[in-house]
Amino acid sequence: MIGRTGRVTGRVAPGAVGEVILQIRGGSEAFYAYASTQGAIIEKGVKVRVDDYQPPLTVFVSPVDFPPSGQQDNRPRSLIQDTIPSQPRHHSYT
């Protein structure tokens, strides 16, 4: 579990239990989430990395580094889209 990435589906904030979706065992599962850094707020939709895991369903997460400003893609994405190349492959039929 530690080192996996996922998306926040329920805001992670101090004094509240957040939710993160992680792809495991051939599917997606929801986990209770807390910020690894005390006092941090992680908004819904942010890609995160699992820093610690407490079985069965609790993870401690931190945001994944973003690209330099101006290059950030703000379009809504699903977890599966992160595994698909951004440009479709070109096929020549001649």
Secondary structure, 3 states (H helix, E strand, C coil): CCCCEEEEEECECCCCCEEEEEEECCEEEEEEEEECCCCCCECCCCEEEEEEEECCCEEEEEECCCCCCCCCCCCCCCHHHHHCCCCCCCCCCC
